[in-house]
Amino acid sequence: MKHLKLIILPIVIFAVAFISCERDDICPESTPTTPSLIIDLYDFTNQENRKNVFNLVVVGVDNDTILPGYEFVTADDFILPLKTDANSTQYRLIKDATVNNNGTPDDSEDDFIEGNIDIITINYTTEEVYVSRACGYKTIFNNVEVVITDDADNWLLGNPINLTNNQPVENENATHFNLFH
């Protein structure tokens, strides 16, 4: 009888644990989370044609960190994460980027990136939306505006076109803005 109790007790504990788990305890990968901003790049002279930027580097303005996936790449779009704890995010978009070794090729500590730098500021308001118990909250971005800082040598030309007409940025399935160069 004592051995029977030792066998039944783990089975009962497992059954109770299995029954108490709900499907909502795991957030499926397919669940939409906080979106990134999608910007497509087009030819300024023929605005229906997508156009690549070569040797592109995308760097956060306030942290000097190169955005993963945007280190000396060729691209005709950007997928930019936005800060959820602020109402704006800034990036330096460096076209035709090169590394300047500052005259010390054996010391990478003083290297820096050169090229045609344009700064974009993305302004928005944030709204937290409850997704589920397992997934928690996601942030959506309202009233999104992209502003190109004017300098003497802008490679980004013209005004950004808002394709979502001030609709919230809450998914990553469609382009939100077009930029021209």
NORHUCOR-V127949 format. One record per backbone hydrogen bond with DSSP energy under -0.5 kcal/mol. NH is the residue of the N-H (numbers start at 0). CO is the residue of the C=O. E is the energy in kcal/mol with one decimal. If there is no record, write none. Layout:
BEGIN
[[NH | CO | E] [NH | CO | E]]
END
This chain:
BEGIN
[[4 | 0 | -1.9] [5 | 1 | -1.6] [6 | 2 | -1.4] [7 | 3 | -2.7] [8 | 4 | -2.4] [9 | 5 | -0.7] [10 | 6 | -1.1] [11 | 7 | -2.6] [12 | 8 | -2.4] [13 | 9 | -2.6] [14 | 10 | -2.4] [15 | 11 | -2.5] [16 | 12 | -2.4] [17 | 13 | -2.6] [18 | 14 | -2.5] [19 | 15 | -2.1] [20 | 16 | -1.0] [24 | 21 | -1.9] [25 | 22 | -1.3] [27 | 25 | -0.7] [30 | 27 | -1.8] [34 | 138 | -0.6] [36 | 79 | -3.2] [38 | 36 | -0.5] [38 | 77 | -2.5] [39 | 176 | -2.3] [40 | 75 | -2.9] [41 | 178 | -2.8] [42 | 45 | -0.5] [42 | 48 | -2.9] [48 | 45 | -2.4] [50 | 40 | -1.8] [52 | 74 | -2.4] [55 | 72 | -3.3] [56 | 93 | -1.9] [57 | 69 | -1.9] [58 | 56 | -0.5] [58 | 91 | -2.4] [59 | 64 | -2.1] [60 | 89 | -1.7] [63 | 59 | -1.5] [66 | 57 | -3.1] [69 | 66 | -2.3] [71 | 55 | -0.9] [71 | 69 | -0.6] [72 | 55 | -2.0] [74 | 52 | -1.9] [74 | 72 | -0.5] [77 | 38 | -2.9] [79 | 36 | -2.9] [79 | 77 | -0.5] [80 | 78 | -0.5] [88 | 121 | -1.8] [90 | 119 | -2.2] [91 | 58 | -3.4] [92 | 90 | -0.6] [92 | 117 | -3.4] [93 | 56 | -3.2] [93 | 91 | -0.7] [94 | 92 | -0.7] [94 | 115 | -2.6] [95 | 53 | -2.3] [96 | 54 | -3.0] [96 | 93 | -0.5] [97 | 113 | -2.3] [99 | 97 | -0.6] [99 | 111 | -3.5] [100 | 98 | -0.6] [103 | 100 | -2.1] [106 | 103 | -1.7] [107 | 105 | -0.6] [109 | 106 | -0.7] [110 | 107 | -1.2] [111 | 99 | -2.1] [113 | 97 | -2.9] [115 | 94 | -2.2] [116 | 114 | -0.9] [117 | 92 | -2.2] [117 | 115 | -0.5] [119 | 90 | -2.4] [119 | 117 | -0.5] [120 | 146 | -2.9] [121 | 88 | -3.0] [122 | 120 | -0.6] [122 | 144 | -2.7] [123 | 86 | -2.4] [124 | 141 | -2.4] [126 | 139 | -2.0] [128 | 137 | -3.2] [130 | 135 | -3.1] [131 | 135 | -1.2] [133 | 23 | -0.6] [135 | 131 | -2.5] [137 | 128 | -2.4] [139 | 126 | -2.8] [140 | 168 | -1.9] [141 | 124 | -3.2] [141 | 139 | -0.5] [142 | 165 | -0.6] [144 | 122 | -2.4] [146 | 120 | -2.9] [146 | 144 | -0.5] [148 | 118 | -3.0] [148 | 146 | -0.6] [153 | 150 | -0.7] [156 | 154 | -0.5] [156 | 179 | -3.1] [160 | 177 | -2.4] [161 | 159 | -0.6] [162 | 160 | -0.8] [162 | 175 | -2.4] [163 | 175 | -0.9] [164 | 161 | -0.6] [166 | 163 | -1.6] [168 | 140 | -3.2] [169 | 167 | -1.0] [175 | 37 | -2.4] [176 | 37 | -1.7] [177 | 160 | -1.9] [178 | 39 | -2.7] [179 | 156 | -0.7] [180 | 41 | -2.2]]
END
